[in-house]
Amino acid sequence: MATQLDSYSLMIVSKYFQSIADFINATLVCKKFIATIAKFHFNPIPLTSHTRSYFTHLETQYLYSPTDIKFYDGSISRHLVTYKTQLTVFPAQTAFPTFYTKVLYKEYDTISESFCLPQGIHVFCGFEYPYNSVTALTVSSSVVELADDCFSRCENLVHITLPDTLTRVGDRCFSFAMSLQEISLPTNLTRLSKACFKFCSALSAVTMSRYITEIPEKAFYASLCMKHFQIPFGVTRLCTQSFSFCQFESIEIPPTISIFGDEVFSTCEKVTSIAFPDSLQDIGNCTLQHCKSLLNVHLPLSLTRLGNYVVHDCLSLSTMNVPTSVKVIGTFPLSRSVVKYLNLPEALVTTILSQTENLEKKSLCCFQLESVKVPSRVSELVGSFIDCEQLKDVSLPTTIIKLDESFNGCSGLVSISVPTSVTFIGKKCFKRCESLQCVTLHAPLHLLDIKCFKFCYSLKEIELPKSITLLKDGCFAECVKLHKVVGEGVVELTRKTFENCKKLQTLCLQVPLRLNEMEKCFKQCSSMTSFSFGEEKNKKKCHLVSQTSFQCEAMFEMCYSLQRVTLPKMIKMIPKRMFKDCVSLFEIDIPHSVTMISEECFMNCHMLSNFHIPTSILYFGERCFKGVGLTQIVLNESTHVVLEKKCFEGNAVQRFKIPAVKSFDGCLKNNAKLLALTLPQSIQKFANVFDGCSELTEIVFENDVTSFGSLQFTQCTQVKHIALPKTLKTLQTYFFSGLQCLMEMKIPSGVSVIPAYCFANCSALTEVKTHRGITEICQFAFLNCVSLPSLLVSSSVTISSLSFANSSANLIFFN
């Protein structure tokens, strides 16, 4: 291997020198390099008056910038301009011809409608202002390259003549030349660039070189308005969207093409027929999508794969024969097409990536498909027929072991028999099969996954094989006509399994049933009259297996026909809304293990009037017994009892003793029949205690209460007797105001002031027992107390002049 540069190698290296100093330094290295500069017939660096003398054999002077000095001496015969030049500086020909590597036409250049580029241009860069008036253009023979975007947006250009010397056209060269009608590409042009004729919408004739082997990305995008187009023989590859949105009616594809990119003919809305070459093995994604006039597609016997969305939205394509050689069908190849009949090849077994024998998800989504036979080698259907709305006839082979979202949205499917080979039916498999009436399932099938039969509006009954042990979330939800389910092997239900199955009456499941997360499991099963676990046959009865805790919120909510419920013996809590709106429920036995009843648990269970609440219950959630109609409530008197807001709202209890709670917020609201109420000394917060208790006549407070805070009695319009605790120290303004039935009152010894309006408008008040410790009676304290005859007070008491306004009471002083 040579370790030193020879003189020829130095010539090559010196082309990259930046200044004359680099050349001089190189010649000083060795004598053999002395003549290096003299060997150049062009100048690799810009020339100045000083450096001109070093290049003694110069024939072509390269001009690198507009400021370079031109030399006409010695052996120089021509100049070559390498920088981009605009037309206004293009000089007349002289004895020394000048060639221009790059020429750009400016907006103010005067260009006629029919224009010919002058000689001397090597690379034409186009028009800086493309919206010019040029309609016809002849490119001179000196041009070898048209730059990127050269004629882009030359909207008036109709005809162009290209020279045989042309070897390259840049990206988007003729894009948006929307008036260009025809073009003939020279034979030396062997390669097209990306989007070179994009949006040439008037282009009706194209002649290409037989040496072109590839139609690049978007090359003719939204172009080609002729009726028939023939791709040149020799082209082997069509890239992504190369003919998308074209307006031709038919196209001839040569047998040399072996590779199709994605969306090659996408949205060619006028094409009616297409035949793929016999050598083709793979058709890319979305190749013919949105070809709405397409009537005929010929697929070759060599084809092994159909990509995603191949004929998506082909609204005129009614038949399609998939060759027996096809092994892989991608996602949605037939979606939104009107193909009615489809025979899948027996060779269809696999996806290239997963190497599993299945049809890819959503692979045959076609809303007009009526009949299909799945090949015998397929083992999985993964969303393959989603939204095939007209599908009525399906033949499944015995090789299939898994169905997963396979028939989701097949609203025309009436019946289906699942082969004995299937062990798993995945989520949403038959969801929205609105016409499905008959389903035949077999062992060893062990699982029905999430929303498997949801929205199957026509399904009336189903028998599950004993191998099925689990029904997952929403499995039969919204099956509004389903009235019978037999599943003697089922031991576990989950969320919303039978939600809104309004006709469900018979449910036969296994014993014991595992109660895990069964939220809304039977919500709105408004006709359920039998709920059997194996041997349990009692009608109108729900029997739950013993378990200490389970998440069953709203499990039986709105089960309007449910009458009896026996709860597990060891549970500790009844979940939220579990029996809400069970308006026929009249018998339920809550075990003594229960300590909590969650919010709205028995809300609106109107028939539970004789309901017995175990004293073991210490927590009552918000509105848990709202509207039940209870006539008697006896609670644990423990200090640990918690009554949440409105827990006994709207009942019919007549007498109630509040346990030792700290808060009592509207717990008895709207108990219109409540006559007597006893409040404990433990209450620290009073809020809405008497709201809606319009018949309340007696209120008793236990001892040790010193203050009532903001408590008011204004809504107790029928109360006659209020027993205040002896420990009470203060009364509030308006405390008893408006109690027109109140007849007597004893003021506790700790109270020293009767505040303003305290007994105002107590028109039936006949007796107020006072004591010597009262020091002040404020204004209007006994306003309108017309039945009060007298009041015993101390002689030192301070009385406002209006304390007894419109009252007939006489003051009597203590001795």
Secondary structure as UniProt FT lines:
FT   HELIX           7..14
FT   TURN            15..16
FT   HELIX           20..27
FT   TURN            28..29
FT   HELIX           31..33
FT   TURN            34..36
FT   HELIX           37..39
FT   TURN            49..51
FT   HELIX           52..54
FT   TURN            56..57
FT   STRAND          60..63
FT   TURN            66..67
FT   TURN            74..75
FT   STRAND          78..86
FT   HELIX           87..89
FT   STRAND          98..105
FT   TURN            107..108
FT   STRAND          114..116
FT   TURN            119..120
FT   STRAND          121..127
FT   STRAND          136..138
FT   TURN            141..142
FT   STRAND          145..146
FT   TURN            148..153
FT   TURN            155..156
FT   STRAND          159..161
FT   TURN            164..165
FT   STRAND          168..169
FT   TURN            171..176
FT   TURN            178..179
FT   STRAND          182..184
FT   TURN            187..188
FT   TURN            194..199
FT   TURN            201..202
FT   STRAND          205..207
FT   TURN            210..211
FT   STRAND          214..215
FT   TURN            217..222
FT   STRAND          228..230
FT   TURN            233..234
FT   STRAND          237..238
FT   TURN            240..245
FT   STRAND          250..252
FT   TURN            255..256
FT   STRAND          259..260
FT   TURN            262..267
FT   TURN            269..270
FT   STRAND          273..275
FT   TURN            278..279
FT   STRAND          282..283
FT   TURN            285..290
FT   TURN            292..293
FT   STRAND          296..298
FT   TURN            301..302
FT   STRAND          305..306
FT   TURN            308..313
FT   TURN            315..316
FT   STRAND          319..321
FT   TURN            324..325
FT   STRAND          328..329
FT   TURN            333..336
FT   STRAND          341..343
FT   TURN            346..347
FT   TURN            352..354
FT   STRAND          357..359
FT   TURN            361..364
FT   TURN            367..368
FT   STRAND          371..373
FT   TURN            376..377
FT   STRAND          380..382
FT   TURN            384..387
FT   TURN            389..390
FT   STRAND          393..395
FT   TURN            398..399
FT   STRAND          402..404
FT   TURN            406..409
FT   TURN            411..412
FT   STRAND          415..417
FT   TURN            420..421
FT   STRAND          424..425
FT   TURN            427..432
FT   TURN            434..435
FT   STRAND          438..440
FT   TURN            443..444
FT   STRAND          447..448
FT   TURN            450..455
FT   TURN            457..458
FT   STRAND          461..463
FT   TURN            466..467
FT   STRAND          470..471
FT   TURN            473..478
FT   TURN            480..481
FT   STRAND          484..486
FT   TURN            488..489
FT   STRAND          492..493
FT   TURN            495..500
FT   TURN            502..503
FT   STRAND          506..509
FT   TURN            519..524
FT   TURN            526..527
FT   STRAND          530..533
FT   TURN            534..535
FT   STRAND          541..543
FT   TURN            553..558
FT   TURN            560..561
FT   STRAND          564..566
FT   TURN            569..570
FT   STRAND          573..574
FT   TURN            576..581
FT   TURN            583..584
FT   STRAND          587..589
FT   TURN            592..593
FT   STRAND          596..597
FT   TURN            599..604
FT   TURN            606..607
FT   TURN            609..610
FT   TURN            615..616
FT   STRAND          619..620
FT   TURN            622..627
FT   TURN            639..640
FT   STRAND          642..643
FT   TURN            645..650
FT   STRAND          655..657
FT   STRAND          663..665
FT   TURN            667..670
FT   TURN            672..673
FT   STRAND          676..679
FT   TURN            681..682
FT   STRAND          685..687
FT   TURN            689..692
FT   TURN            694..695
FT   STRAND          698..701
FT   TURN            703..704
FT   TURN            709..710
FT   TURN            714..715
FT   TURN            717..718
FT   STRAND          721..723
FT   TURN            726..727
FT   TURN            733..738
FT   TURN            740..741
FT   STRAND          744..746
FT   TURN            749..750
FT   STRAND          753..754
FT   TURN            756..761
FT   TURN            763..764
FT   STRAND          767..769
FT   TURN            772..773
FT   STRAND          776..777
FT   TURN            779..784
FT   TURN            786..787
FT   STRAND          790..793
FT   TURN            795..796
FT   STRAND          798..799
FT   TURN            801..806
FT   STRAND          810..813
//
